[in-house]
Amino acid sequence: MHTIPLSNTNPGLPPVIPSQDASAEPLNPRHQNELLRFLEQRPVHCAYLTGLIQDNGISNPLNRGGFYVHRNNLGQIQGVGLIGHATIIEATNDDSLRALAGAAKTFKATHLVMCEERWAQKLWEYYPTSKSAIRCERSELLFELRWPATVSHTNRHQLRLATLEDLEMLIPVHATMAFEESGVDPRNADYKGFVERYKRRILQGRTWVFTQNDELIFKADVVTETAQTSYVEGIWVNPQTRESGQGRSFMAQLAGMLLWRSPSISLLVNEENTKAQSFYKRCGYRVRGKYKTVFLK
């Protein structure tokens, strides 16, 4: 892990003002616009949290957790955390990191904890966890494709939005991807909830597929769309066609559609998956950050 800076060195964020209060406060709906303004300061890094709020609001069981913030002495937000099944922390300084980690410790059913890698070493000092409680750890690179981008690859096969008729073939593929990343098959942990969440994504018009002869060839999930970026996950190319170049063509199609709606596309890639990194770089994506994810038992 990298050495952690203890002050805000990012020029896109407001200057750090010390806080005497080491606690984080839960948010309620009246704080929604204030929180969105804070997240907009780093739109690509905060796309998932922003999209979650836009879709569900601050207080909603679909978030599978609650939003907490830490404020400085002037009452300005200095850090935010989604504390719950997936605990995601966006800190700007040591005070906010410590406060949000303190709030996270009170939640006992966390599946994963995620933050920028520059904060990871310090986070585990404030959020002590025994090695026996850790299932696995991942370093992930944040990639971004910005408009204007070259999307001229042609493919006679056209992507389409998934329908509920595709659910049966999508569930095992998406579950296998989750298992490979976390070591947990979501079908075993919460089959009904997993299916319902994916069904909702399809009904929202967020899953793009190409199928042929009742076989899935390509899929991609647009998790959230904000004014600044579309955050994508679950990109899968059928192993039988991975050397044909179709994957790049489908990614170009996806970019051509999404970049009309927001100026960039972002996604996370496992740092150990060098093939995937090479693939996205060939598609025009560039690294914008690095994150650490710890999956808990």
Secondary structure as the mmCIF struct_conf table of DSSP 4:
data_model
#
loop_
_struct_conf.conf_type_id
_struct_conf.id
_struct_conf.beg_label_comp_id
_struct_conf.beg_label_asym_id
_struct_conf.beg_label_seq_id
_struct_conf.end_label_comp_id
_struct_conf.end_label_asym_id
_struct_conf.end_label_seq_id
HELX_LH_PP_P HELX_LH_PP_P1 HIS A 2 PRO A 5
BEND BEND1 LEU A 6 SER A 7
TURN_TY1_P TURN_TY1_P1 PRO A 11 GLY A 12
BEND BEND2 LEU A 13 LEU A 13
HELX_LH_PP_P HELX_LH_PP_P2 PRO A 14 VAL A 16
BEND BEND3 GLN A 20 GLN A 20
STRN STRN1 GLU A 25 PRO A 26
HELX_RH_3T_P HELX_RH_3T_P1 PRO A 29 HIS A 31
HELX_RH_AL_P HELX_RH_AL_P1 GLN A 32 LEU A 39
TURN_TY1_P TURN_TY1_P2 GLU A 40 GLN A 41
BEND BEND4 ARG A 42 ARG A 42
TURN_TY1_P TURN_TY1_P3 PRO A 43 CYS A 46
HELX_RH_AL_P HELX_RH_AL_P2 ALA A 47 ASN A 56
BEND BEND5 ILE A 58 SER A 59
HELX_RH_3T_P HELX_RH_3T_P2 PRO A 61 ASN A 63
BEND BEND6 ARG A 64 ARG A 64
STRN STRN2 GLY A 65 ARG A 71
TURN_TY1_P TURN_TY1_P4 ASN A 73 LEU A 74
BEND BEND7 GLY A 75 GLY A 75
STRN STRN3 ILE A 77 GLY A 84
BEND BEND8 HIS A 85 HIS A 85
STRN STRN4 ALA A 86 ALA A 91
BEND BEND9 THR A 92 ASN A 93
HELX_RH_AL_P HELX_RH_AL_P3 ASP A 94 ALA A 104
TURN_TY1_P TURN_TY1_P5 LYS A 105 THR A 106
BEND BEND10 LYS A 108 LYS A 108
BEND BEND11 HIS A 111 HIS A 111
STRN STRN5 LEU A 112 GLU A 116
HELX_RH_AL_P HELX_RH_AL_P4 GLU A 117 TYR A 126
BEND BEND12 TYR A 127 TYR A 127
HELX_RH_3T_P HELX_RH_3T_P3 LYS A 131 ALA A 133
STRN STRN6 ILE A 134 ARG A 146
BEND BEND13 TRP A 147 PRO A 148
BEND BEND14 ARG A 156 HIS A 157
STRN STRN7 ARG A 160 LEU A 161
HELX_RH_3T_P HELX_RH_3T_P4 LEU A 164 ASP A 166
HELX_RH_AL_P HELX_RH_AL_P5 LEU A 167 SER A 182
BEND BEND15 GLY A 183 GLY A 183
HELX_RH_AL_P HELX_RH_AL_P6 PRO A 186 LEU A 203
TURN_TY1_P TURN_TY1_P6 GLN A 204 GLY A 205
STRN STRN8 THR A 207 GLN A 212
TURN_TY1_P TURN_TY1_P7 ASN A 213 ASP A 214
STRN STRN9 GLU A 215 GLU A 225
BEND BEND16 ALA A 227 GLN A 228
STRN STRN10 SER A 230 VAL A 237
HELX_RH_3T_P HELX_RH_3T_P5 PRO A 239 THR A 241
TURN_TY1_P TURN_TY1_P8 ARG A 242 GLY A 245
HELX_RH_AL_P HELX_RH_AL_P7 GLN A 246 LEU A 258
TURN_TY1_P TURN_TY1_P9 LEU A 259 ARG A 261
BEND BEND17 SER A 262 PRO A 263
STRN STRN11 SER A 264 ASN A 270
TURN_TY1_P TURN_TY1_P10 GLU A 271 GLU A 272
HELX_RH_AL_P HELX_RH_AL_P8 THR A 274 ARG A 282
TURN_TY1_P TURN_TY1_P11 CYS A 283 GLY A 284
STRN STRN12 ARG A 286 LEU A 296
#
